[in-house]
Amino acid sequence: MIDHVSVSVSEVAASRDFYEKALAPLGYVIVMQFPQAVGFGVAGKPDFWIGAKGPGKVHVAFAASDRKAVDAFYAAAMAAGGKDNGPPGVRAHYHPTYYGAFVLDPDGNNIEAVCHS
């Protein structure tokens, strides 16, 4: 299952304004905001992100059942030729139990596995 997706934008503020209006009919609101990224979602969970990450790059986060699955994803992706973009660990700046691992695929896309418990 997909946990969340991020797309790169050239101007965060202008894109924030656009998506805030465009997604409102779908019930999406701004859930989290950082200087270079904005997370939109429904019922308090940001599942669509925009950010100044670089042209053409996509971020996809896959939901993991537990932290061991995140660790296994990271090991498998690295063994398959991925490049480290953040080893497994807690990312408390997202929330206290956010446990994720990040790998760049052969095209430079940021692929993540995340467990929220």
C-alpha positions in Angstrom: 0.0 0.0 0.0 1.2 3.5 -0.7 1.6 5.6 2.5 2.3 8.9 0.8 3.6 10.5 -2.4 5.6 13.7 -3.0 6.1 15.7 -6.1 8.8 18.4 -6.8 7.6 21.9 -7.5 9.6 24.9 -8.6 7.9 27.4 -6.2 6.6 26.0 -2.9 4.4 29.0 -2.0 2.7 29.3 -5.4 2.1 25.5 -5.6 0.8 25.5 -2.0 -1.8 28.1 -2.9 -2.7 26.1 -6.1 -3.1 22.7 -4.4 -4.9 24.2 -1.4 -7.6 25.5 -3.7 -7.6 22.6 -6.2 -7.8 19.8 -3.5 -10.4 21.5 -1.3 -13.4 20.0 -3.1 -11.8 16.6 -2.3 -11.6 17.3 1.4 -7.9 17.9 1.4 -6.4 20.5 3.7 -2.8 21.5 4.7 -1.9 19.1 7.5 1.8 19.8 7.9 4.1 22.6 6.7 7.9 23.0 6.6 9.9 25.8 4.9 10.4 23.7 1.8 7.5 21.2 1.9 3.8 21.1 2.5 1.7 18.0 3.3 -2.0 17.8 2.3 -4.4 15.2 3.6 -7.8 14.3 5.0 -8.5 13.5 8.6 -5.1 14.7 9.8 -2.9 12.4 7.7 -0.7 14.0 5.1 -0.5 11.6 2.1 0.2 14.1 -0.7 3.3 16.3 -0.4 4.8 19.0 -2.5 8.3 20.3 -2.1 11.4 21.9 -3.5 13.3 18.7 -4.1 14.7 19.0 -7.6 13.3 18.7 -11.1 11.6 15.5 -12.2 12.2 13.6 -9.0 9.4 11.7 -7.3 9.1 10.4 -3.7 7.0 7.3 -3.0 6.6 5.9 0.5 5.3 2.4 0.9 3.6 1.4 4.2 5.4 -1.3 6.2 3.7 -3.5 8.7 6.5 -3.1 11.3 10.0 -1.8 11.8 11.5 -5.1 10.8 9.9 -4.8 7.4 11.4 -1.3 7.0 14.8 -2.7 7.9 14.3 -5.6 5.4 13.2 -3.2 2.7 16.4 -1.1 3.2 18.7 -4.1 3.1 17.0 -5.5 -0.1 17.0 -2.2 -1.9 20.7 -1.6 -1.1 21.5 -5.1 -2.3 19.6 -4.5 -5.5 21.8 -1.5 -6.3 19.9 1.4 -4.5 21.8 4.3 -3.0 21.4 5.2 0.6 19.3 8.3 1.2 18.6 7.7 4.9 19.1 4.5 6.8 16.3 3.0 8.9 15.5 5.0 12.0 13.0 7.2 13.8 12.3 10.6 12.2 10.8 12.4 15.3 10.6 15.6 13.3 7.7 14.0 11.4 6.2 12.4 14.6 7.5 10.5 17.5 7.0 7.0 16.1 7.8 7.6 12.4 10.3 4.9 11.4 11.5 5.0 7.9 14.3 4.2 5.5 15.1 6.0 2.2 16.8 4.7 -0.9 17.4 6.3 -4.3 16.4 4.1 -7.2 18.6 3.9 -10.4 16.9 7.0 -11.7 17.3 9.1 -8.5 13.7 8.7 -7.3 13.4 8.7 -3.5 11.8 5.4 -2.4 10.8 4.9 1.2 9.4 2.3 3.5 7.7 3.7 6.6 6.0 2.3 9.8 4.1 4.7 12.0 4.1 2.6 15.1 
